[in-house]
Each structure stands twice: as C-alpha cells, then as structure tokens.
Amino acid sequence: MKDLENEYWKQIEELEWHTDSFISDGDYKRIEQQLIDNFTPSEIKQLDDFARNKVNELGKRFNNDWLGDPGIDVSDDSWSDLRNEVVGRGKEFYENITVAKLQEMADNNDYNESFSYCFHYLFFPEKSEEEKKTIFEENKPKRIDEFINKIDRLYDEYHAELYQGGVFHYLGKLIEEARKSKSK
C-alpha cells in the first residue's frame, strides 16, 4: 500500500503544479492535458481519488484550526483551494504542513484555484463542437425573437427621437434581417 501511495505522490509531483524551481501557474488545463497524454482514464480516476482523500484528510486534521480563533482566514471555497494546493505541491510539503504555514499561505494568497480542477474533465466532459452548435442552433430562433422584441420595445420608447434622426428606417431593416436569419 505504501508503494502505491508513493507512486501517486510521484505522479502528482511530476505534474509540476508547484516545485522548488517552479511556482504554480495555476494552469489546470496544462495539467489536464498532461494527464490525458500520459495516463489512462482509470489511472487518472485513481489519482483523483488519492488526491481527494489527501485533501479530505487535511480537512479533518486542520478543520478546528480553520474555524478556530484566530482561525485560518479563508472562505470555505478558498479553504478547499488551499488544501488542494498543499496536495498539489507534493508529498514532502503535505507531510510537513502546519497551521502556521497554512495561515501564512492564506495571508499571502500563496495558493491557486484549484489543483482539483485538473480532474474535472472526468466528470464534466467538454462538449464537442457539434454539440455546442446544436445547442446554439436550438436556441437561435428564441434568441432572435428576444432581440427583435428588445428592438421593438426600444423603438416604441424612442419612436419620436428615432424617426427624426433617420434611425427609424435602419431599425426596420435590422428587424427584417434578423427575421431572415432566424430561418437560416
């Protein structure tokens, strides 16, 4: 079991969320791509489970310190980000973390949002261009109708000003073109 744990820590450290020579850029998309390129989905899920367990262990270990007096001055969302940062920095950092260091990190905003995002694509896969297009196409007639209604309301409200300024004619053309594009 210890060998497997060491292997997970090694994998986390190789992702280079944070090292002695490299301060985190917080680019979870970069790490997400590293995971995709170098691991199977099953291996990524196992690494995610390991990281989550370590984050939860930190939560249990330091919860009273976070909520205590004077406490660790972060919101609940930032508390999650802070604990994920500790895990993302690797085994040695994790094993040597203290209340004082957590408070220092919080005070200096020395953490990023959020190492856990590296794994989100497992649970929230990005939509394909075709899926995005389909959603857009489905909503297009409704959105154009909303646009036309807004223009009509503005026209009604500012009719006199628009008629005198010659804009009246252009608004009519705009609405006509919008109706044409609705059927395309």
PyMOL commands that place a pseudoatom at each C-alpha (Angstrom):
pseudoatom trace, name=CA, resn=MET, resi=1, chain=A, elem=C, hetatm=0, pos=[0.000, 0.000, 0.000]
pseudoatom trace, name=CA, resn=LYS, resi=2, chain=A, elem=C, hetatm=0, pos=[2.853, 2.377, 0.837]
pseudoatom trace, name=CA, resn=ASP, resi=3, chain=A, elem=C, hetatm=0, pos=[4.378, 1.708, -2.600]
pseudoatom trace, name=CA, resn=LEU, resi=4, chain=A, elem=C, hetatm=0, pos=[1.117, 2.656, -4.290]
pseudoatom trace, name=CA, resn=GLU, resi=5, chain=A, elem=C, hetatm=0, pos=[0.860, 5.820, -2.194]
pseudoatom trace, name=CA, resn=ASN, resi=6, chain=A, elem=C, hetatm=0, pos=[4.429, 6.760, -3.098]
pseudoatom trace, name=CA, resn=GLU, resi=7, chain=A, elem=C, hetatm=0, pos=[3.621, 6.176, -6.768]
pseudoatom trace, name=CA, resn=TYR, resi=8, chain=A, elem=C, hetatm=0, pos=[0.633, 8.549, -6.547]
pseudoatom trace, name=CA, resn=TRP, resi=9, chain=A, elem=C, hetatm=0, pos=[2.771, 11.203, -4.872]
pseudoatom trace, name=CA, resn=LYS, resi=10, chain=A, elem=C, hetatm=0, pos=[5.399, 10.780, -7.593]
pseudoatom trace, name=CA, resn=GLN, resi=11, chain=A, elem=C, hetatm=0, pos=[2.708, 11.240, -10.266]
pseudoatom trace, name=CA, resn=ILE, resi=12, chain=A, elem=C, hetatm=0, pos=[1.423, 14.388, -8.563]
pseudoatom trace, name=CA, resn=GLU, resi=13, chain=A, elem=C, hetatm=0, pos=[4.923, 15.841, -8.322]
pseudoatom trace, name=CA, resn=GLU, resi=14, chain=A, elem=C, hetatm=0, pos=[5.608, 15.076, -11.991]
pseudoatom trace, name=CA, resn=LEU, resi=15, chain=A, elem=C, hetatm=0, pos=[2.590, 17.181, -12.935]
pseudoatom trace, name=CA, resn=GLU, resi=16, chain=A, elem=C, hetatm=0, pos=[4.572, 20.196, -11.646]
pseudoatom trace, name=CA, resn=TRP, resi=17, chain=A, elem=C, hetatm=0, pos=[1.722, 22.083, -10.066]
pseudoatom trace, name=CA, resn=HIS, resi=18, chain=A, elem=C, hetatm=0, pos=[4.427, 23.529, -7.830]
pseudoatom trace, name=CA, resn=THR, resi=19, chain=A, elem=C, hetatm=0, pos=[8.115, 22.707, -7.324]
pseudoatom trace, name=CA, resn=ASP, resi=20, chain=A, elem=C, hetatm=0, pos=[11.055, 24.454, -5.707]
pseudoatom trace, name=CA, resn=SER, resi=21, chain=A, elem=C, hetatm=0, pos=[12.086, 25.895, -9.047]
pseudoatom trace, name=CA, resn=PHE, resi=22, chain=A, elem=C, hetatm=0, pos=[8.595, 26.431, -10.436]
pseudoatom trace, name=CA, resn=ILE, resi=23, chain=A, elem=C, hetatm=0, pos=[5.853, 28.412, -8.767]
pseudoatom trace, name=CA, resn=SER, resi=24, chain=A, elem=C, hetatm=0, pos=[2.427, 27.204, -9.836]
pseudoatom trace, name=CA, resn=ASP, resi=25, chain=A, elem=C, hetatm=0, pos=[0.946, 28.931, -12.797]
pseudoatom trace, name=CA, resn=GLY, resi=26, chain=A, elem=C, hetatm=0, pos=[-2.425, 27.572, -11.711]
pseudoatom trace, name=CA, resn=ASP, resi=27, chain=A, elem=C, hetatm=0, pos=[-2.897, 26.222, -15.210]
pseudoatom trace, name=CA, resn=TYR, resi=28, chain=A, elem=C, hetatm=0, pos=[-5.035, 23.205, -14.528]
pseudoatom trace, name=CA, resn=LYS, resi=29, chain=A, elem=C, hetatm=0, pos=[-5.728, 22.867, -18.279]
pseudoatom trace, name=CA, resn=ARG, resi=30, chain=A, elem=C, hetatm=0, pos=[-1.997, 22.267, -18.846]
pseudoatom trace, name=CA, resn=ILE, resi=31, chain=A, elem=C, hetatm=0, pos=[-2.017, 19.538, -16.234]
pseudoatom trace, name=CA, resn=GLU, resi=32, chain=A, elem=C, hetatm=0, pos=[-5.280, 18.131, -17.528]
pseudoatom trace, name=CA, resn=GLN, resi=33, chain=A, elem=C, hetatm=0, pos=[-3.593, 17.704, -20.902]
pseudoatom trace, name=CA, resn=GLN, resi=34, chain=A, elem=C, hetatm=0, pos=[-0.587, 16.029, -19.259]
pseudoatom trace, name=CA, resn=LEU, resi=35, chain=A, elem=C, hetatm=0, pos=[-2.948, 13.586, -17.581]
pseudoatom trace, name=CA, resn=ILE, resi=36, chain=A, elem=C, hetatm=0, pos=[-4.752, 12.831, -20.840]
pseudoatom trace, name=CA, resn=ASP, resi=37, chain=A, elem=C, hetatm=0, pos=[-1.464, 12.359, -22.694]
pseudoatom trace, name=CA, resn=ASN, resi=38, chain=A, elem=C, hetatm=0, pos=[0.221, 10.147, -20.102]
pseudoatom trace, name=CA, resn=PHE, resi=39, chain=A, elem=C, hetatm=0, pos=[-2.420, 8.158, -18.220]
pseudoatom trace, name=CA, resn=THR, resi=40, chain=A, elem=C, hetatm=0, pos=[-5.439, 6.005, -18.891]
pseudoatom trace, name=CA, resn=PRO, resi=41, chain=A, elem=C, hetatm=0, pos=[-8.836, 7.278, -17.679]
pseudoatom trace, name=CA, resn=SER, resi=42, chain=A, elem=C, hetatm=0, pos=[-8.763, 4.612, -14.969]
pseudoatom trace, name=CA, resn=GLU, resi=43, chain=A, elem=C, hetatm=0, pos=[-5.325, 5.737, -13.749]
pseudoatom trace, name=CA, resn=ILE, resi=44, chain=A, elem=C, hetatm=0, pos=[-6.449, 9.367, -13.719]
pseudoatom trace, name=CA, resn=LYS, resi=45, chain=A, elem=C, hetatm=0, pos=[-9.539, 8.457, -11.703]
pseudoatom trace, name=CA, resn=GLN, resi=46, chain=A, elem=C, hetatm=0, pos=[-7.365, 6.589, -9.186]
pseudoatom trace, name=CA, resn=LEU, resi=47, chain=A, elem=C, hetatm=0, pos=[-5.029, 9.576, -8.890]
pseudoatom trace, name=CA, resn=ASP, resi=48, chain=A, elem=C, hetatm=0, pos=[-8.024, 11.876, -8.441]
pseudoatom trace, name=CA, resn=ASP, resi=49, chain=A, elem=C, hetatm=0, pos=[-9.373, 9.608, -5.678]
pseudoatom trace, name=CA, resn=PHE, resi=50, chain=A, elem=C, hetatm=0, pos=[-5.977, 9.654, -3.969]
pseudoatom trace, name=CA, resn=ALA, resi=51, chain=A, elem=C, hetatm=0, pos=[-5.725, 13.451, -4.156]
pseudoatom trace, name=CA, resn=ARG, resi=52, chain=A, elem=C, hetatm=0, pos=[-9.295, 13.897, -2.879]
pseudoatom trace, name=CA, resn=ASN, resi=53, chain=A, elem=C, hetatm=0, pos=[-8.584, 11.596, 0.058]
pseudoatom trace, name=CA, resn=LYS, resi=54, chain=A, elem=C, hetatm=0, pos=[-5.492, 13.610, 0.955]
pseudoatom trace, name=CA, resn=VAL, resi=55, chain=A, elem=C, hetatm=0, pos=[-7.465, 16.868, 0.715]
pseudoatom trace, name=CA, resn=ASN, resi=56, chain=A, elem=C, hetatm=0, pos=[-10.153, 15.382, 2.966]
pseudoatom trace, name=CA, resn=GLU, resi=57, chain=A, elem=C, hetatm=0, pos=[-7.514, 14.220, 5.452]
pseudoatom trace, name=CA, resn=LEU, resi=58, chain=A, elem=C, hetatm=0, pos=[-6.196, 17.780, 5.626]
pseudoatom trace, name=CA, resn=GLY, resi=59, chain=A, elem=C, hetatm=0, pos=[-9.728, 18.991, 6.211]
pseudoatom trace, name=CA, resn=LYS, resi=60, chain=A, elem=C, hetatm=0, pos=[-10.179, 16.655, 9.149]
pseudoatom trace, name=CA, resn=ARG, resi=61, chain=A, elem=C, hetatm=0, pos=[-6.745, 17.383, 10.539]
pseudoatom trace, name=CA, resn=PHE, resi=62, chain=A, elem=C, hetatm=0, pos=[-6.994, 21.178, 10.374]
pseudoatom trace, name=CA, resn=ASN, resi=63, chain=A, elem=C, hetatm=0, pos=[-10.745, 21.879, 10.460]
pseudoatom trace, name=CA, resn=ASN, resi=64, chain=A, elem=C, hetatm=0, pos=[-10.738, 23.193, 14.024]
pseudoatom trace, name=CA, resn=ASP, resi=65, chain=A, elem=C, hetatm=0, pos=[-7.724, 25.372, 13.230]
pseudoatom trace, name=CA, resn=TRP, resi=66, chain=A, elem=C, hetatm=0, pos=[-9.505, 26.811, 10.187]
pseudoatom trace, name=CA, resn=LEU, resi=67, chain=A, elem=C, hetatm=0, pos=[-12.677, 27.580, 12.136]
pseudoatom trace, name=CA, resn=GLY, resi=68, chain=A, elem=C, hetatm=0, pos=[-10.973, 28.375, 15.460]
pseudoatom trace, name=CA, resn=ASP, resi=69, chain=A, elem=C, hetatm=0, pos=[-9.807, 31.629, 16.924]
pseudoatom trace, name=CA, resn=PRO, resi=70, chain=A, elem=C, hetatm=0, pos=[-7.947, 33.253, 15.273]
pseudoatom trace, name=CA, resn=GLY, resi=71, chain=A, elem=C, hetatm=0, pos=[-8.547, 30.652, 12.566]
pseudoatom trace, name=CA, resn=ILE, resi=72, chain=A, elem=C, hetatm=0, pos=[-7.146, 30.393, 9.080]
pseudoatom trace, name=CA, resn=ASP, resi=73, chain=A, elem=C, hetatm=0, pos=[-8.585, 33.409, 7.309]
pseudoatom trace, name=CA, resn=VAL, resi=74, chain=A, elem=C, hetatm=0, pos=[-10.156, 31.938, 4.157]
pseudoatom trace, name=CA, resn=SER, resi=75, chain=A, elem=C, hetatm=0, pos=[-13.695, 31.277, 2.981]
pseudoatom trace, name=CA, resn=ASP, resi=76, chain=A, elem=C, hetatm=0, pos=[-14.974, 27.733, 2.633]
pseudoatom trace, name=CA, resn=ASP, resi=77, chain=A, elem=C, hetatm=0, pos=[-14.220, 27.786, -1.109]
pseudoatom trace, name=CA, resn=SER, resi=78, chain=A, elem=C, hetatm=0, pos=[-10.717, 29.099, -0.511]
pseudoatom trace, name=CA, resn=TRP, resi=79, chain=A, elem=C, hetatm=0, pos=[-10.250, 26.534, 2.266]
pseudoatom trace, name=CA, resn=SER, resi=80, chain=A, elem=C, hetatm=0, pos=[-10.791, 23.858, -0.366]
pseudoatom trace, name=CA, resn=ASP, resi=81, chain=A, elem=C, hetatm=0, pos=[-8.378, 25.600, -2.764]
pseudoatom trace, name=CA, resn=LEU, resi=82, chain=A, elem=C, hetatm=0, pos=[-5.759, 25.920, -0.017]
pseudoatom trace, name=CA, resn=ARG, resi=83, chain=A, elem=C, hetatm=0, pos=[-5.928, 22.227, 0.902]
pseudoatom trace, name=CA, resn=ASN, resi=84, chain=A, elem=C, hetatm=0, pos=[-5.777, 21.238, -2.778]
pseudoatom trace, name=CA, resn=GLU, resi=85, chain=A, elem=C, hetatm=0, pos=[-2.708, 23.442, -3.152]
pseudoatom trace, name=CA, resn=VAL, resi=86, chain=A, elem=C, hetatm=0, pos=[-0.990, 21.575, -0.321]
pseudoatom trace, name=CA, resn=VAL, resi=87, chain=A, elem=C, hetatm=0, pos=[-1.649, 18.251, -2.066]
pseudoatom trace, name=CA, resn=GLY, resi=88, chain=A, elem=C, hetatm=0, pos=[-0.615, 19.655, -5.447]
pseudoatom trace, name=CA, resn=ARG, resi=89, chain=A, elem=C, hetatm=0, pos=[2.758, 20.668, -4.007]
pseudoatom trace, name=CA, resn=GLY, resi=90, chain=A, elem=C, hetatm=0, pos=[3.611, 17.059, -3.275]
pseudoatom trace, name=CA, resn=LYS, resi=91, chain=A, elem=C, hetatm=0, pos=[4.355, 14.574, -0.537]
pseudoatom trace, name=CA, resn=GLU, resi=92, chain=A, elem=C, hetatm=0, pos=[7.054, 16.421, 1.393]
pseudoatom trace, name=CA, resn=PHE, resi=93, chain=A, elem=C, hetatm=0, pos=[5.045, 19.632, 1.512]
pseudoatom trace, name=CA, resn=TYR, resi=94, chain=A, elem=C, hetatm=0, pos=[1.908, 17.716, 2.533]
pseudoatom trace, name=CA, resn=GLU, resi=95, chain=A, elem=C, hetatm=0, pos=[3.664, 15.791, 5.274]
pseudoatom trace, name=CA, resn=ASN, resi=96, chain=A, elem=C, hetatm=0, pos=[5.255, 18.931, 6.730]
pseudoatom trace, name=CA, resn=ILE, resi=97, chain=A, elem=C, hetatm=0, pos=[2.280, 21.290, 6.570]
pseudoatom trace, name=CA, resn=THR, resi=98, chain=A, elem=C, hetatm=0, pos=[1.450, 23.141, 9.784]
pseudoatom trace, name=CA, resn=VAL, resi=99, chain=A, elem=C, hetatm=0, pos=[-1.237, 25.506, 10.951]
pseudoatom trace, name=CA, resn=ALA, resi=100, chain=A, elem=C, hetatm=0, pos=[1.285, 28.340, 10.804]
pseudoatom trace, name=CA, resn=LYS, resi=101, chain=A, elem=C, hetatm=0, pos=[2.195, 27.506, 7.202]
pseudoatom trace, name=CA, resn=LEU, resi=102, chain=A, elem=C, hetatm=0, pos=[-1.475, 27.259, 6.185]
pseudoatom trace, name=CA, resn=GLN, resi=103, chain=A, elem=C, hetatm=0, pos=[-2.118, 30.659, 7.779]
pseudoatom trace, name=CA, resn=GLU, resi=104, chain=A, elem=C, hetatm=0, pos=[0.931, 32.123, 6.046]
pseudoatom trace, name=CA, resn=MET, resi=105, chain=A, elem=C, hetatm=0, pos=[-0.259, 30.755, 2.695]
pseudoatom trace, name=CA, resn=ALA, resi=106, chain=A, elem=C, hetatm=0, pos=[-3.726, 32.190, 3.313]
pseudoatom trace, name=CA, resn=ASP, resi=107, chain=A, elem=C, hetatm=0, pos=[-2.372, 35.584, 4.426]
pseudoatom trace, name=CA, resn=ASN, resi=108, chain=A, elem=C, hetatm=0, pos=[-0.077, 35.835, 1.394]
pseudoatom trace, name=CA, resn=ASN, resi=109, chain=A, elem=C, hetatm=0, pos=[-2.592, 34.390, -1.042]
pseudoatom trace, name=CA, resn=ASP, resi=110, chain=A, elem=C, hetatm=0, pos=[0.043, 31.743, -1.772]
pseudoatom trace, name=CA, resn=TYR, resi=111, chain=A, elem=C, hetatm=0, pos=[-2.277, 29.209, -3.380]
pseudoatom trace, name=CA, resn=ASN, resi=112, chain=A, elem=C, hetatm=0, pos=[-4.164, 28.794, -6.620]
pseudoatom trace, name=CA, resn=GLU, resi=113, chain=A, elem=C, hetatm=0, pos=[-7.633, 27.816, -7.619]
pseudoatom trace, name=CA, resn=SER, resi=114, chain=A, elem=C, hetatm=0, pos=[-7.545, 24.763, -7.699]
pseudoatom trace, name=CA, resn=PHE, resi=115, chain=A, elem=C, hetatm=0, pos=[-5.447, 21.662, -8.177]
pseudoatom trace, name=CA, resn=SER, resi=116, chain=A, elem=C, hetatm=0, pos=[-8.655, 19.594, -8.141]
pseudoatom trace, name=CA, resn=TYR, resi=117, chain=A, elem=C, hetatm=0, pos=[-9.759, 21.239, -11.408]
pseudoatom trace, name=CA, resn=CYS, resi=118, chain=A, elem=C, hetatm=0, pos=[-7.140, 19.133, -13.209]
pseudoatom trace, name=CA, resn=PHE, resi=119, chain=A, elem=C, hetatm=0, pos=[-9.528, 16.214, -12.822]
pseudoatom trace, name=CA, resn=HIS, resi=120, chain=A, elem=C, hetatm=0, pos=[-12.845, 17.913, -13.588]
pseudoatom trace, name=CA, resn=TYR, resi=121, chain=A, elem=C, hetatm=0, pos=[-12.935, 16.826, -17.189]
pseudoatom trace, name=CA, resn=LEU, resi=122, chain=A, elem=C, hetatm=0, pos=[-13.501, 13.258, -15.912]
pseudoatom trace, name=CA, resn=PHE, resi=123, chain=A, elem=C, hetatm=0, pos=[-16.833, 14.372, -14.527]
pseudoatom trace, name=CA, resn=PHE, resi=124, chain=A, elem=C, hetatm=0, pos=[-17.705, 17.323, -16.766]
pseudoatom trace, name=CA, resn=PRO, resi=125, chain=A, elem=C, hetatm=0, pos=[-16.560, 16.406, -20.265]
pseudoatom trace, name=CA, resn=GLU, resi=126, chain=A, elem=C, hetatm=0, pos=[-16.310, 19.307, -22.655]
pseudoatom trace, name=CA, resn=LYS, resi=127, chain=A, elem=C, hetatm=0, pos=[-18.998, 19.393, -25.326]
pseudoatom trace, name=CA, resn=SER, resi=128, chain=A, elem=C, hetatm=0, pos=[-17.960, 18.687, -28.875]
pseudoatom trace, name=CA, resn=GLU, resi=129, chain=A, elem=C, hetatm=0, pos=[-18.221, 21.440, -31.474]
pseudoatom trace, name=CA, resn=GLU, resi=130, chain=A, elem=C, hetatm=0, pos=[-21.233, 19.605, -32.910]
pseudoatom trace, name=CA, resn=GLU, resi=131, chain=A, elem=C, hetatm=0, pos=[-22.958, 19.537, -29.506]
pseudoatom trace, name=CA, resn=LYS, resi=132, chain=A, elem=C, hetatm=0, pos=[-22.216, 23.231, -28.986]
pseudoatom trace, name=CA, resn=LYS, resi=133, chain=A, elem=C, hetatm=0, pos=[-23.530, 24.022, -32.452]
pseudoatom trace, name=CA, resn=THR, resi=134, chain=A, elem=C, hetatm=0, pos=[-26.684, 22.011, -31.811]
pseudoatom trace, name=CA, resn=ILE, resi=135, chain=A, elem=C, hetatm=0, pos=[-27.409, 23.912, -28.592]
pseudoatom trace, name=CA, resn=PHE, resi=136, chain=A, elem=C, hetatm=0, pos=[-26.753, 27.207, -30.371]
pseudoatom trace, name=CA, resn=GLU, resi=137, chain=A, elem=C, hetatm=0, pos=[-28.959, 26.245, -33.293]
pseudoatom trace, name=CA, resn=GLU, resi=138, chain=A, elem=C, hetatm=0, pos=[-31.768, 25.150, -30.973]
pseudoatom trace, name=CA, resn=ASN, resi=139, chain=A, elem=C, hetatm=0, pos=[-31.647, 28.463, -29.127]
pseudoatom trace, name=CA, resn=LYS, resi=140, chain=A, elem=C, hetatm=0, pos=[-31.131, 30.656, -32.185]
pseudoatom trace, name=CA, resn=PRO, resi=141, chain=A, elem=C, hetatm=0, pos=[-34.823, 31.310, -33.052]
pseudoatom trace, name=CA, resn=LYS, resi=142, chain=A, elem=C, hetatm=0, pos=[-35.643, 32.119, -29.421]
pseudoatom trace, name=CA, resn=ARG, resi=143, chain=A, elem=C, hetatm=0, pos=[-32.651, 34.447, -29.079]
pseudoatom trace, name=CA, resn=ILE, resi=144, chain=A, elem=C, hetatm=0, pos=[-33.516, 36.252, -32.319]
pseudoatom trace, name=CA, resn=ASP, resi=145, chain=A, elem=C, hetatm=0, pos=[-37.115, 36.683, -31.129]
pseudoatom trace, name=CA, resn=GLU, resi=146, chain=A, elem=C, hetatm=0, pos=[-35.777, 38.145, -27.860]
pseudoatom trace, name=CA, resn=PHE, resi=147, chain=A, elem=C, hetatm=0, pos=[-33.559, 40.511, -29.858]
pseudoatom trace, name=CA, resn=ILE, resi=148, chain=A, elem=C, hetatm=0, pos=[-36.444, 41.642, -32.049]
pseudoatom trace, name=CA, resn=ASN, resi=149, chain=A, elem=C, hetatm=0, pos=[-38.668, 42.202, -29.002]
pseudoatom trace, name=CA, resn=LYS, resi=150, chain=A, elem=C, hetatm=0, pos=[-35.982, 44.306, -27.347]
pseudoatom trace, name=CA, resn=ILE, resi=151, chain=A, elem=C, hetatm=0, pos=[-35.530, 46.393, -30.501]
pseudoatom trace, name=CA, resn=ASP, resi=152, chain=A, elem=C, hetatm=0, pos=[-39.321, 46.783, -30.790]
pseudoatom trace, name=CA, resn=ARG, resi=153, chain=A, elem=C, hetatm=0, pos=[-39.535, 47.998, -27.175]
pseudoatom trace, name=CA, resn=LEU, resi=154, chain=A, elem=C, hetatm=0, pos=[-36.700, 50.471, -27.751]
pseudoatom trace, name=CA, resn=TYR, resi=155, chain=A, elem=C, hetatm=0, pos=[-38.385, 51.607, -30.954]
pseudoatom trace, name=CA, resn=ASP, resi=156, chain=A, elem=C, hetatm=0, pos=[-41.673, 52.166, -29.114]
pseudoatom trace, name=CA, resn=GLU, resi=157, chain=A, elem=C, hetatm=0, pos=[-39.931, 54.034, -26.293]
pseudoatom trace, name=CA, resn=TYR, resi=158, chain=A, elem=C, hetatm=0, pos=[-37.802, 56.257, -28.523]
pseudoatom trace, name=CA, resn=HIS, resi=159, chain=A, elem=C, hetatm=0, pos=[-40.034, 56.454, -31.612]
pseudoatom trace, name=CA, resn=ALA, resi=160, chain=A, elem=C, hetatm=0, pos=[-40.006, 60.228, -31.953]
pseudoatom trace, name=CA, resn=GLU, resi=161, chain=A, elem=C, hetatm=0, pos=[-36.283, 60.576, -31.468]
pseudoatom trace, name=CA, resn=LEU, resi=162, chain=A, elem=C, hetatm=0, pos=[-35.546, 57.729, -33.848]
pseudoatom trace, name=CA, resn=TYR, resi=163, chain=A, elem=C, hetatm=0, pos=[-37.884, 58.997, -36.557]
pseudoatom trace, name=CA, resn=GLN, resi=164, chain=A, elem=C, hetatm=0, pos=[-36.389, 62.485, -36.501]
pseudoatom trace, name=CA, resn=GLY, resi=165, chain=A, elem=C, hetatm=0, pos=[-32.842, 61.173, -36.567]
pseudoatom trace, name=CA, resn=GLY, resi=166, chain=A, elem=C, hetatm=0, pos=[-33.432, 58.891, -39.559]
pseudoatom trace, name=CA, resn=VAL, resi=167, chain=A, elem=C, hetatm=0, pos=[-32.687, 55.788, -37.494]
pseudoatom trace, name=CA, resn=PHE, resi=168, chain=A, elem=C, hetatm=0, pos=[-36.271, 54.566, -37.871]
pseudoatom trace, name=CA, resn=HIS, resi=169, chain=A, elem=C, hetatm=0, pos=[-35.616, 53.225, -41.364]
pseudoatom trace, name=CA, resn=TYR, resi=170, chain=A, elem=C, hetatm=0, pos=[-32.488, 51.346, -40.282]
pseudoatom trace, name=CA, resn=LEU, resi=171, chain=A, elem=C, hetatm=0, pos=[-34.232, 49.671, -37.336]
pseudoatom trace, name=CA, resn=GLY, resi=172, chain=A, elem=C, hetatm=0, pos=[-36.899, 48.340, -39.673]
pseudoatom trace, name=CA, resn=LYS, resi=173, chain=A, elem=C, hetatm=0, pos=[-34.197, 46.884, -41.927]
pseudoatom trace, name=CA, resn=LEU, resi=174, chain=A, elem=C, hetatm=0, pos=[-32.388, 45.431, -38.898]
pseudoatom trace, name=CA, resn=ILE, resi=175, chain=A, elem=C, hetatm=0, pos=[-35.528, 43.646, -37.703]
pseudoatom trace, name=CA, resn=GLU, resi=176, chain=A, elem=C, hetatm=0, pos=[-36.220, 42.382, -41.219]
pseudoatom trace, name=CA, resn=GLU, resi=177, chain=A, elem=C, hetatm=0, pos=[-32.683, 40.940, -41.498]
pseudoatom trace, name=CA, resn=ALA, resi=178, chain=A, elem=C, hetatm=0, pos=[-32.956, 39.374, -38.033]
pseudoatom trace, name=CA, resn=ARG, resi=179, chain=A, elem=C, hetatm=0, pos=[-36.176, 37.610, -39.036]
pseudoatom trace, name=CA, resn=LYS, resi=180, chain=A, elem=C, hetatm=0, pos=[-34.467, 36.304, -42.200]
pseudoatom trace, name=CA, resn=SER, resi=181, chain=A, elem=C, hetatm=0, pos=[-31.517, 34.934, -40.211]
pseudoatom trace, name=CA, resn=LYS, resi=182, chain=A, elem=C, hetatm=0, pos=[-33.909, 33.141, -37.847]
pseudoatom trace, name=CA, resn=SER, resi=183, chain=A, elem=C, hetatm=0, pos=[-34.913, 30.792, -40.639]
pseudoatom trace, name=CA, resn=LYS, resi=184, chain=A, elem=C, hetatm=0, pos=[-31.356, 30.127, -41.852]
for i in range(1, 184): cmd.bond("trace and resi %d" % i, "trace and resi %d" % (i + 1))
show_as sticks, trace
zoom trace
